[in-house]
Amino acid sequence: MRHKLPPLNALRVFEVAARAGSYSAAARELNLTHGAVSRHMAILEDWLGQPLFVREGQSMTASAHARALAREVSAAFDHIADAAERYGKSRHLKVIRVSVSATFAMRWLIPRLTLFAATHPNIDVRISTVLSTEPALLGSFDLAIRRYVPADGQFQAWALFEERNTVIASPALIARSGITAVEQLASENWLTTETRPGDWEAWLEAAHRPALRAGRTLRFDHYFVTLQAAIDGLGFGIGPFPTLQADCAAGRLDRPFPALSSRGSTYYALLPLDADKPAHMRDFVDWLRTSGTQAGDSPGL
């Protein structure tokens, strides 16, 4: 495959030029002359067989397809730098790359990482997030956390915990509405998410009120946006626990009917079968298993 690689030095200059926005900005960042940057771009454009930059006034700016290429190249360079950092002989800080959905990272994993860092200060856990609309396990990682187990048999998988869903809202909205009975929800705004259809219907079924309907429904594209709307008091939503336990503990959210819950998703930790499993990786896996077990045993679920 080596003969298919473009000139790497020209590729490095291109990534900077596309990110910086112009030849002049790239020249300043790389401590090169404007002419040197231009020559590198000419070499790369010749190799690719198409132009990458267009003239706008006195400047050369990246075209749309050049910006797309630059994003891929930048990610590849980041991966190379990360690999060199992780496998360098003089490296004292150990790195673990975790791929996880945005909501799970923000609401469950990141709030707990300080506990892991307190006992493992020489392990750097780096989180990369994905949206639930991205089903494929893309990118480079040491461990992934998803709400499904791939069927290709390439991962060792174990369940962290199963969520239970219940109604959530800001404490201020709950106090202002004076809500004490499920039927009162009919006069409130309901928050829903395109990527989590059926959450309200499942909870209403579990609460034995399947015919209840909202006074008004506000729909959002991703769940972390819905959560922010709930925190800001825009209405009542359906929230998974223990994932949102930290938000309740901090007073950002509350549950008007904690005893009424429906079955939610199960989160799985996925470890590539062919991945290295050094001691620091085993330490993180053990901590994650323990944290998931403790979360699943939390009261009020």
Phi and psi in degrees as GROMACS dihedral restraints (atoms count N, CA, C in turn):
[ dihedral_restraints ]
;  ai    aj    ak    al  type     phi  dphi    fc
    3     4     5     6     1   -60.7    20    10
    4     5     6     7     1   -34.5    20    10
    6     7     8     9     1   -68.5    20    10
    7     8     9    10     1   -12.7    20    10
    9    10    11    12     1   -91.0    20    10
   10    11    12    13     1    -6.5    20    10
   12    13    14    15     1   -77.4    20    10
   13    14    15    16     1   137.0    20    10
   15    16    17    18     1   -72.0    20    10
   16    17    18    19     1   167.8    20    10
   18    19    20    21     1   -57.9    20    10
   19    20    21    22     1   118.5    20    10
   21    22    23    24     1   -68.4    20    10
   22    23    24    25     1   -35.0    20    10
   24    25    26    27     1   -67.3    20    10
   25    26    27    28     1   -41.8    20    10
   27    28    29    30     1   -64.5    20    10
   28    29    30    31     1   -35.7    20    10
   30    31    32    33     1   -65.2    20    10
   31    32    33    34     1   -39.0    20    10
   33    34    35    36     1   -63.9    20    10
   34    35    36    37     1   -43.5    20    10
   36    37    38    39     1   -65.4    20    10
   37    38    39    40     1   -40.7    20    10
   39    40    41    42     1   -60.0    20    10
   40    41    42    43     1   -44.6    20    10
   42    43    44    45     1   -58.7    20    10
   43    44    45    46     1   -42.6    20    10
   45    46    47    48     1   -67.6    20    10
   46    47    48    49     1   -43.5    20    10
   48    49    50    51     1   -63.1    20    10
   49    50    51    52     1   -41.9    20    10
   51    52    53    54     1   -68.1    20    10
   52    53    54    55     1   -39.8    20    10
   54    55    56    57     1   -71.9    20    10
   55    56    57    58     1   -41.4    20    10
   57    58    59    60     1   -75.4    20    10
   58    59    60    61     1   -24.8    20    10
   60    61    62    63     1   103.8    20    10
   61    62    63    64     1   -11.0    20    10
   63    64    65    66     1  -165.3    20    10
   64    65    66    67     1   163.7    20    10
   66    67    68    69     1   -61.8    20    10
   67    68    69    70     1   -42.3    20    10
   69    70    71    72     1   -62.9    20    10
   70    71    72    73     1   -43.4    20    10
   72    73    74    75     1   -65.9    20    10
   73    74    75    76     1   -38.6    20    10
   75    76    77    78     1   -66.0    20    10
   76    77    78    79     1   -40.4    20    10
   78    79    80    81     1   -60.7    20    10
   79    80    81    82     1   -41.2    20    10
   81    82    83    84     1   -66.3    20    10
   82    83    84    85     1   -42.3    20    10
   84    85    86    87     1   -67.9    20    10
   85    86    87    88     1   -37.2    20    10
   87    88    89    90     1   -93.7    20    10
   88    89    90    91     1    -2.5    20    10
   90    91    92    93     1    58.8    20    10
   91    92    93    94     1    44.2    20    10
   93    94    95    96     1  -117.3    20    10
   94    95    96    97     1   168.6    20    10
   96    97    98    99     1   -82.8    20    10
   97    98    99   100     1   159.5    20    10
   99   100   101   102     1   -59.0    20    10
  100   101   102   103     1   -38.1    20    10
  102   103   104   105     1   -65.8    20    10
  103   104   105   106     1   -35.9    20    10
  105   106   107   108     1   -66.5    20    10
  106   107   108   109     1   -42.1    20    10
  108   109   110   111     1   -61.5    20    10
  109   110   111   112     1   -43.9    20    10
  111   112   113   114     1   -60.8    20    10
  112   113   114   115     1   -40.3    20    10
  114   115   116   117     1   -66.3    20    10
  115   116   117   118     1   -40.9    20    10
  117   118   119   120     1   -62.1    20    10
  118   119   120   121     1   -39.4    20    10
  120   121   122   123     1   -66.6    20    10
  121   122   123   124     1   -37.8    20    10
  123   124   125   126     1   -63.9    20    10
  124   125   126   127     1   -39.8    20    10
  126   127   128   129     1   -63.2    20    10
  127   128   129   130     1   -45.2    20    10
  129   130   131   132     1   -69.2    20    10
  130   131   132   133     1   -41.1    20    10
  132   133   134   135     1   -63.2    20    10
  133   134   135   136     1   -36.9    20    10
  135   136   137   138     1   -65.8    20    10
  136   137   138   139     1   -40.1    20    10
  138   139   140   141     1   -66.6    20    10
  139   140   141   142     1   -40.4    20    10
  141   142   143   144     1   -78.3    20    10
  142   143   144   145     1   -24.6    20    10
  144   145   146   147     1    82.2    20    10
  145   146   147   148     1    17.9    20    10
  147   148   149   150     1  -158.5    20    10
  148   149   150   151     1   154.6    20    10
  150   151   152   153     1   -71.5    20    10
  151   152   153   154     1   151.4    20    10
  153   154   155   156     1  -113.2    20    10
  154   155   156   157     1   -26.0    20    10
  156   157   158   159     1  -123.3    20    10
  157   158   159   160     1   148.9    20    10
  159   160   161   162     1  -124.5    20    10
  160   161   162   163     1   151.2    20    10
  162   163   164   165     1   -84.1    20    10
  163   164   165   166     1   129.6    20    10
  165   166   167   168     1  -128.0    20    10
  166   167   168   169     1   102.7    20    10
  168   169   170   171     1    68.1    20    10
  169   170   171   172     1  -122.3    20    10
  171   172   173   174     1   -95.2    20    10
  172   173   174   175     1     1.5    20    10
  174   175   176   177     1  -116.7    20    10
  175   176   177   178     1   156.8    20    10
  177   178   179   180     1  -103.9    20    10
  178   179   180   181     1   122.4    20    10
  180   181   182   183     1  -121.0    20    10
  181   182   183   184     1   152.0    20    10
  183   184   185   186     1   -70.5    20    10
  184   185   186   187     1   139.4    20    10
  186   187   188   189     1   -75.8    20    10
  187   188   189   190     1   173.0    20    10
  189   190   191   192     1   -61.7    20    10
  190   191   192   193     1   -44.9    20    10
  192   193   194   195     1   -71.8    20    10
  193   194   195   196     1   -25.9    20    10
  195   196   197   198     1   -68.9    20    10
  196   197   198   199     1   -38.9    20    10
  198   199   200   201     1   -65.6    20    10
  199   200   201   202     1   -37.0    20    10
  201   202   203   204     1   -65.4    20    10
  202   203   204   205     1   -43.5    20    10
  204   205   206   207     1   -62.1    20    10
  205   206   207   208     1   -40.4    20    10
  207   208   209   210     1   -62.2    20    10
  208   209   210   211     1   -37.2    20    10
  210   211   212   213     1   -63.1    20    10
  211   212   213   214     1   -41.4    20    10
  213   214   215   216     1   -66.0    20    10
  214   215   216   217     1   -43.5    20    10
  216   217   218   219     1   -64.9    20    10
  217   218   219   220     1   -42.1    20    10
  219   220   221   222     1   -61.8    20    10
  220   221   222   223     1   -42.6    20    10
  222   223   224   225     1   -63.2    20    10
  223   224   225   226     1   -38.9    20    10
  225   226   227   228     1   -65.7    20    10
  226   227   228   229     1   -42.6    20    10
  228   229   230   231     1   -63.8    20    10
  229   230   231   232     1   -39.5    20    10
  231   232   233   234     1   -61.3    20    10
  232   233   234   235     1   -39.9    20    10
  234   235   236   237     1   -65.8    20    10
  235   236   237   238     1   -42.5    20    10
  237   238   239   240     1   -63.2    20    10
  238   239   240   241     1   -45.0    20    10
  240   241   242   243     1   -62.8    20    10
  241   242   243   244     1   -39.5    20    10
  243   244   245   246     1   -65.9    20    10
  244   245   246   247     1   -42.9    20    10
  246   247   248   249     1   -63.5    20    10
  247   248   249   250     1   -42.4    20    10
  249   250   251   252     1   -62.7    20    10
  250   251   252   253     1   -38.7    20    10
  252   253   254   255     1   -67.6    20    10
  253   254   255   256     1   -41.6    20    10
  255   256   257   258     1   -73.6    20    10
  256   257   258   259     1   -34.0    20    10
  258   259   260   261     1  -105.5    20    10
  259   260   261   262     1     2.1    20    10
  261   262   263   264     1   -64.7    20    10
  262   263   264   265     1   142.3    20    10
  264   265   266   267     1   -65.3    20    10
  265   266   267   268     1   -31.5    20    10
  267   268   269   270     1   -89.7    20    10
  268   269   270   271     1     7.2    20    10
  270   271   272   273     1   -77.8    20    10
  271   272   273   274     1   123.2    20    10
  273   274   275   276     1   -97.7    20    10
  274   275   276   277     1   -33.3    20    10
  276   277   278   279     1   -84.4    20    10
  277   278   279   280     1   123.5    20    10
  279   280   281   282     1   -88.4    20    10
  280   281   282   283     1   142.3    20    10
  282   283   284   285     1  -118.4    20    10
  283   284   285   286     1   134.4    20    10
  285   286   287   288     1  -124.6    20    10
  286   287   288   289     1   125.8    20    10
  288   289   290   291     1  -102.1    20    10
  289   290   291   292     1   123.2    20    10
  291   292   293   294     1  -118.7    20    10
  292   293   294   295     1   126.0    20    10
  294   295   296   297     1  -102.1    20    10
  295   296   297   298     1   125.6    20    10
  297   298   299   300     1  -151.5    20    10
  298   299   300   301     1   154.4    20    10
  300   301   302   303     1   -64.1    20    10
  301   302   303   304     1   150.5    20    10
  303   304   305   306     1   -60.3    20    10
  304   305   306   307     1   -45.7    20    10
  306   307   308   309     1   -63.5    20    10
  307   308   309   310     1   -44.9    20    10
  309   310   311   312     1   -64.3    20    10
  310   311   312   313     1   -39.7    20    10
  312   313   314   315     1   -63.0    20    10
  313   314   315   316     1   -48.1    20    10
  315   316   317   318     1   -71.3    20    10
  316   317   318   319     1   -37.2    20    10
  318   319   320   321     1   -96.6    20    10
  319   320   321   322     1   -25.6    20    10
  321   322   323   324     1  -121.7    20    10
  322   323   324   325     1   -53.1    20    10
  324   325   326   327     1   -72.6    20    10
  325   326   327   328     1   -53.5    20    10
  327   328   329   330     1   -60.3    20    10
  328   329   330   331     1   -42.5    20    10
  330   331   332   333     1   -60.6    20    10
  331   332   333   334     1   -19.8    20    10
  333   334   335   336     1   -98.7    20    10
  334   335   336   337     1   -10.3    20    10
  336   337   338   339     1   -65.0    20    10
  337   338   339   340     1   -26.1    20    10
  339   340   341   342     1   -62.9    20    10
  340   341   342   343     1   -31.7    20    10
  342   343   344   345     1   -67.0    20    10
  343   344   345   346     1   -40.0    20    10
  345   346   347   348     1   -68.8    20    10
  346   347   348   349     1   -41.9    20    10
  348   349   350   351     1   -64.2    20    10
  349   350   351   352     1   -30.3    20    10
  351   352   353   354     1   -65.1    20    10
  352   353   354   355     1   -32.7    20    10
  354   355   356   357     1  -101.6    20    10
  355   356   357   358     1   -11.8    20    10
  357   358   359   360     1  -135.2    20    10
  358   359   360   361     1    66.9    20    10
  360   361   362   363     1   -66.1    20    10
  361   362   363   364     1   -16.6    20    10
  363   364   365   366     1   -97.0    20    10
  364   365   366   367     1    10.4    20    10
  366   367   368   369     1  -113.4    20    10
  367   368   369   370     1   122.5    20    10
  369   370   371   372     1  -100.8    20    10
  370   371   372   373     1   110.1    20    10
  372   373   374   375     1   -93.1    20    10
  373   374   375   376     1   117.7    20    10
  375   376   377   378     1  -109.6    20    10
  376   377   378   379     1   122.2    20    10
  378   379   380   381     1   -99.4    20    10
  379   380   381   382     1   128.9    20    10
  381   382   383   384     1  -118.5    20    10
  382   383   384   385     1   133.5    20    10
  384   385   386   387     1  -105.7    20    10
  385   386   387   388     1   151.8    20    10
  387   388   389   390     1  -131.2    20    10
  388   389   390   391     1   159.8    20    10
  390   391   392   393     1   -90.8    20    10
  391   392   393   394     1   154.7    20    10
  393   394   395   396     1   -66.6    20    10
  394   395   396   397     1   -14.5    20    10
  396   397   398   399     1   -82.2    20    10
  397   398   399   400     1     0.1    20    10
  399   400   401   402     1  -109.9    20    10
  400   401   402   403     1    85.8    20    10
  402   403   404   405     1   -71.0    20    10
  403   404   405   406     1   -27.5    20    10
  405   406   407   408     1   -73.5    20    10
  406   407   408   409     1   147.1    20    10
  408   409   410   411     1   -87.2    20    10
  409   410   411   412     1    88.2    20    10
  411   412   413   414     1  -101.2    20    10
  412   413   414   415     1   163.2    20    10
  414   415   416   417     1    85.4    20    10
  415   416   417   418     1  -176.5    20    10
  417   418   419   420     1  -109.7    20    10
  418   419   420   421     1   129.3    20    10
  420   421   422   423     1  -156.5    20    10
  421   422   423   424     1   162.0    20    10
  423   424   425   426     1   -95.3    20    10
  424   425   426   427     1   -28.9    20    10
  426   427   428   429     1  -152.2    20    10
  427   428   429   430     1   142.7    20    10
  429   430   431   432     1  -124.0    20    10
  430   431   432   433     1   153.1    20    10
  432   433   434   435     1  -126.0    20    10
  433   434   435   436     1   122.0    20    10
  435   436   437   438     1  -138.8    20    10
  436   437   438   439     1   169.5    20    10
  438   439   440   441     1   -95.1    20    10
  439   440   441   442     1    23.8    20    10
  441   442   443   444     1  -158.1    20    10
  442   443   444   445     1   163.9    20    10
  444   445   446   447     1  -113.2    20    10
  445   446   447   448     1   121.3    20    10
  447   448   449   450     1   -58.1    20    10
  448   449   450   451     1   146.9    20    10
  450   451   452   453     1   -89.9    20    10
  451   452   453   454     1     3.8    20    10
  453   454   455   456     1   -83.9    20    10
  454   455   456   457     1    -4.4    20    10
  456   457   458   459     1    71.5    20    10
  457   458   459   460     1    18.0    20    10
  459   460   461   462     1   -96.4    20    10
  460   461   462   463     1     3.5    20    10
  462   463   464   465     1  -131.9    20    10
  463   464   465   466     1   142.3    20    10
  465   466   467   468     1   -83.6    20    10
  466   467   468   469     1   127.7    20    10
  468   469   470   471     1  -127.9    20    10
  469   470   471   472     1   144.1    20    10
  471   472   473   474     1  -146.1    20    10
  472   473   474   475     1   150.1    20    10
  474   475   476   477     1   -79.1    20    10
  475   476   477   478     1   130.1    20    10
  477   478   479   480     1   -79.0    20    10
  478   479   480   481     1   -54.3    20    10
  480   481   482   483     1  -170.1    20    10
  481   482   483   484     1   162.1    20    10
  483   484   485   486     1  -102.0    20    10
  484   485   486   487     1   133.3    20    10
  486   487   488   489     1   -81.5    20    10
  487   488   489   490     1   154.5    20    10
  489   490   491   492     1  -121.1    20    10
  490   491   492   493     1   133.4    20    10
  492   493   494   495     1   -99.5    20    10
  493   494   495   496     1   139.5    20    10
  495   496   497   498     1  -150.0    20    10
  496   497   498   499     1   171.5    20    10
  498   499   500   501     1   -71.5    20    10
  499   500   501   502     1   138.0    20    10
  501   502   503   504     1  -130.6    20    10
  502   503   504   505     1   157.3    20    10
  504   505   506   507     1  -167.2    20    10
  505   506   507   508     1   171.1    20    10
  507   508   509   510     1   -71.6    20    10
  508   509   510   511     1   145.0    20    10
  510   511   512   513     1   -55.0    20    10
  511   512   513   514     1   -35.9    20    10
  513   514   515   516     1   -65.0    20    10
  514   515   516   517     1   -40.9    20    10
  516   517   518   519     1   -68.0    20    10
  517   518   519   520     1   -40.2    20    10
  519   520   521   522     1   -62.0    20    10
  520   521   522   523     1   -43.0    20    10
  522   523   524   525     1   -66.7    20    10
  523   524   525   526     1   -40.9    20    10
  525   526   527   528     1   -68.1    20    10
  526   527   528   529     1   -37.5    20    10
  528   529   530   531     1   -78.5    20    10
  529   530   531   532     1   -21.7    20    10
  531   532   533   534     1    64.5    20    10
  532   533   534   535     1    28.6    20    10
  534   535   536   537     1   -74.6    20    10
  535   536   537   538     1   127.7    20    10
  537   538   539   540     1  -132.2    20    10
  538   539   540   541     1   -12.6    20    10
  540   541   542   543     1  -128.6    20    10
  541   542   543   544     1   146.8    20    10
  543   544   545   546     1   -57.9    20    10
  544   545   546   547     1   -36.9    20    10
  546   547   548   549     1   -61.0    20    10
  547   548   549   550     1   -26.5    20    10
  549   550   551   552     1   -68.0    20    10
  550   551   552   553     1   -17.6    20    10
  552   553   554   555     1   -62.0    20    10
  553   554   555   556     1   -23.6    20    10
  555   556   557   558     1   -61.9    20    10
  556   557   558   559     1   -21.9    20    10
  558   559   560   561     1   -99.9    20    10
  559   560   561   562     1     9.4    20    10
  561   562   563   564     1  -110.9    20    10
  562   563   564   565     1   164.5    20    10
  564   565   566   567     1   -76.5    20    10
  565   566   567   568     1   134.0    20    10
  567   568   569   570     1  -107.8    20    10
  568   569   570   571     1   132.8    20    10
  570   571   572   573     1   -98.9    20    10
  571   572   573   574     1   127.8    20    10
  573   574   575   576     1  -129.1    20    10
  574   575   576   577     1   165.7    20    10
  576   577   578   579     1  -131.8    20    10
  577   578   579   580     1   133.7    20    10
  579   580   581   582     1   -60.1    20    10
  580   581   582   583     1   -35.1    20    10
  582   583   584   585     1   -84.0    20    10
  583   584   585   586     1    -4.0    20    10
  585   586   587   588     1  -131.7    20    10
  586   587   588   589     1    61.8    20    10
  588   589   590   591     1   -68.7    20    10
  589   590   591   592     1   148.3    20    10
  591   592   593   594     1    87.0    20    10
  592   593   594   595     1    -1.5    20    10
  594   595   596   597     1   -61.9    20    10
  595   596   597   598     1   -46.3    20    10
  597   598   599   600     1   -65.5    20    10
  598   599   600   601     1   -43.2    20    10
  600   601   602   603     1   -61.3    20    10
  601   602   603   604     1   -41.9    20    10
  603   604   605   606     1   -65.5    20    10
  604   605   606   607     1   -39.7    20    10
  606   607   608   609     1   -69.4    20    10
  607   608   609   610     1   -42.0    20    10
  609   610   611   612     1   -61.6    20    10
  610   611   612   613     1   -36.3    20    10
  612   613   614   615     1   -64.5    20    10
  613   614   615   616     1   -43.7    20    10
  615   616   617   618     1   -66.4    20    10
  616   617   618   619     1   -30.3    20    10
  618   619   620   621     1   -86.3    20    10
  619   620   621   622     1     3.1    20    10
  621   622   623   624     1    62.2    20    10
  622   623   624   625     1    34.5    20    10
  624   625   626   627     1  -132.4    20    10
  625   626   627   628     1    53.7    20    10
  627   628   629   630     1   -64.2    20    10
  628   629   630   631     1   -21.1    20    10
  630   631   632   633     1   -90.6    20    10
  631   632   633   634     1    -4.4    20    10
  633   634   635   636     1   -68.1    20    10
  634   635   636   637     1   140.0    20    10
  636   637   638   639     1  -131.2    20    10
  637   638   639   640     1   157.4    20    10
  639   640   641   642     1   -79.7    20    10
  640   641   642   643     1   150.8    20    10
  642   643   644   645     1   -69.1    20    10
  643   644   645   646     1   -35.4    20    10
  645   646   647   648     1  -156.4    20    10
  646   647   648   649     1   142.8    20    10
  648   649   650   651     1  -117.6    20    10
  649   650   651   652     1   131.8    20    10
  651   652   653   654     1  -112.9    20    10
  652   653   654   655     1   123.4    20    10
  654   655   656   657     1  -110.5    20    10
  655   656   657   658     1   137.9    20    10
  657   658   659   660     1  -125.3    20    10
  658   659   660   661     1   159.6    20    10
  660   661   662   663     1   -79.5    20    10
  661   662   663   664     1   -37.1    20    10
  663   664   665   666     1  -127.9    20    10
  664   665   666   667     1   152.6    20    10
  666   667   668   669     1   -67.7    20    10
  667   668   669   670     1   -34.7    20    10
  669   670   671   672     1   -65.6    20    10
  670   671   672   673     1   -24.5    20    10
  672   673   674   675     1   -73.0    20    10
  673   674   675   676     1   -42.0    20    10
  675   676   677   678     1   -59.1    20    10
  676   677   678   679     1   -42.4    20    10
  678   679   680   681     1   -60.7    20    10
  679   680   681   682     1   -42.4    20    10
  681   682   683   684     1   -64.2    20    10
  682   683   684   685     1   -37.5    20    10
  684   685   686   687     1   -63.1    20    10
  685   686   687   688     1   -39.2    20    10
  687   688   689   690     1   -66.1    20    10
  688   689   690   691     1   -43.6    20    10
  690   691   692   693     1   -61.2    20    10
  691   692   693   694     1   -36.9    20    10
  693   694   695   696     1   -81.3    20    10
  694   695   696   697     1     1.3    20    10
  696   697   698   699     1    83.3    20    10
  697   698   699   700     1    22.0    20    10
  699   700   701   702     1   -77.3    20    10
  700   701   702   703     1   -16.8    20    10
  702   703   704   705     1   166.7    20    10
  703   704   705   706     1  -169.0    20    10
  705   706   707   708     1  -101.2    20    10
  706   707   708   709     1   137.3    20    10
  708   709   710   711     1  -126.5    20    10
  709   710   711   712     1  -178.0    20    10
  711   712   713   714     1  -108.3    20    10
  712   713   714   715     1   126.3    20    10
  714   715   716   717     1  -124.3    20    10
  715   716   717   718     1   143.0    20    10
  717   718   719   720     1   -90.1    20    10
  718   719   720   721     1   140.6    20    10
  720   721   722   723     1  -128.2    20    10
  721   722   723   724     1   142.1    20    10
  723   724   725   726     1   -85.7    20    10
  724   725   726   727     1     6.8    20    10
  726   727   728   729     1   -56.1    20    10
  727   728   729   730     1   -37.6    20    10
  729   730   731   732     1   -98.0    20    10
  730   731   732   733     1    14.4    20    10
  732   733   734   735     1   -59.6    20    10
  733   734   735   736     1   -38.9    20    10
  735   736   737   738     1   -65.4    20    10
  736   737   738   739     1   -34.7    20    10
  738   739   740   741     1   -66.9    20    10
  739   740   741   742     1   -37.4    20    10
  741   742   743   744     1   -69.8    20    10
  742   743   744   745     1   -41.7    20    10
  744   745   746   747     1   -62.5    20    10
  745   746   747   748     1   -33.0    20    10
  747   748   749   750     1   -84.5    20    10
  748   749   750   751     1    -4.3    20    10
  750   751   752   753     1    82.7    20    10
  751   752   753   754     1    13.5    20    10
  753   754   755   756     1   -82.4    20    10
  754   755   756   757     1   -31.1    20    10
  756   757   758   759     1  -135.5    20    10
  757   758   759   760     1   161.0    20    10
  759   760   761   762     1  -147.6    20    10
  760   761   762   763     1   167.7    20    10
  762   763   764   765     1  -118.8    20    10
  763   764   765   766     1   111.7    20    10
  765   766   767   768     1   -71.0    20    10
  766   767   768   769     1   -24.0    20    10
  768   769   770   771     1  -133.3    20    10
  769   770   771   772     1    66.2    20    10
  771   772   773   774     1   -62.1    20    10
  772   773   774   775     1   -24.7    20    10
  774   775   776   777     1   -80.1    20    10
  775   776   777   778     1   -11.8    20    10
  777   778   779   780     1  -104.2    20    10
  778   779   780   781     1   112.6    20    10
  780   781   782   783     1  -143.5    20    10
  781   782   783   784     1   155.8    20    10
  783   784   785   786     1  -118.8    20    10
  784   785   786   787     1   162.4    20    10
  786   787   788   789     1   -69.1    20    10
  787   788   789   790     1   135.0    20    10
  789   790   791   792     1  -111.5    20    10
  790   791   792   793     1  -155.6    20    10
  792   793   794   795     1   -84.0    20    10
  793   794   795   796     1   160.9    20    10
  795   796   797   798     1  -107.9    20    10
  796   797   798   799     1   129.6    20    10
  798   799   800   801     1   -93.4    20    10
  799   800   801   802     1   135.9    20    10
  801   802   803   804     1  -119.6    20    10
  802   803   804   805     1   140.0    20    10
  804   805   806   807     1   -90.6    20    10
  805   806   807   808     1   133.0    20    10
  807   808   809   810     1  -121.2    20    10
  808   809   810   811     1   119.1    20    10
  810   811   812   813     1  -114.1    20    10
  811   812   813   814     1   116.1    20    10
  813   814   815   816     1   -55.5    20    10
  814   815   816   817     1   133.3    20    10
  816   817   818   819     1   -64.2    20    10
  817   818   819   820     1   -30.1    20    10
  819   820   821   822     1   -95.0    20    10
  820   821   822   823     1     8.1    20    10
  822   823   824   825     1   -82.6    20    10
  823   824   825   826     1   152.9    20    10
  825   826   827   828     1   -64.4    20    10
  826   827   828   829     1   144.6    20    10
  828   829   830   831     1  -129.1    20    10
  829   830   831   832     1    66.6    20    10
  831   832   833   834     1   -68.6    20    10
  832   833   834   835     1   176.1    20    10
  834   835   836   837     1   -59.9    20    10
  835   836   837   838     1   -40.9    20    10
  837   838   839   840     1   -67.6    20    10
  838   839   840   841     1   -29.1    20    10
  840   841   842   843     1   -70.9    20    10
  841   842   843   844     1   -40.6    20    10
  843   844   845   846     1   -64.0    20    10
  844   845   846   847     1   -36.7    20    10
  846   847   848   849     1   -61.3    20    10
  847   848   849   850     1   -43.3    20    10
  849   850   851   852     1   -67.7    20    10
  850   851   852   853     1   -40.9    20    10
  852   853   854   855     1   -61.8    20    10
  853   854   855   856     1   -43.5    20    10
  855   856   857   858     1   -62.3    20    10
  856   857   858   859     1   -42.7    20    10
  858   859   860   861     1   -64.1    20    10
  859   860   861   862     1   -40.9    20    10
  861   862   863   864     1   -65.4    20    10
  862   863   864   865     1   -41.8    20    10
  864   865   866   867     1   -60.0    20    10
  865   866   867   868     1   -46.5    20    10
  867   868   869   870     1   -63.9    20    10
  868   869   870   871     1   -42.8    20    10
  870   871   872   873     1   -64.2    20    10
  871   872   873   874     1   -40.3    20    10
  873   874   875   876     1   -66.1    20    10
  874   875   876   877     1   -39.8    20    10
  876   877   878   879     1   -64.8    20    10
  877   878   879   880     1   -43.7    20    10
  879   880   881   882     1   -64.6    20    10
  880   881   882   883     1   -37.5    20    10
  882   883   884   885     1   -65.2    20    10
  883   884   885   886     1   -42.3    20    10
  885   886   887   888     1   -66.5    20    10
  886   887   888   889     1   -22.9    20    10
  888   889   890   891     1   -93.8    20    10
  889   890   891   892     1     4.4    20    10
  891   892   893   894     1   -62.3    20    10
  892   893   894   895     1   145.5    20    10
  894   895   896   897     1   -69.5    20    10
  895   896   897   898     1   156.3    20    10
  897   898   899   900     1    83.1    20    10
  898   899   900   901     1    10.8    20    10
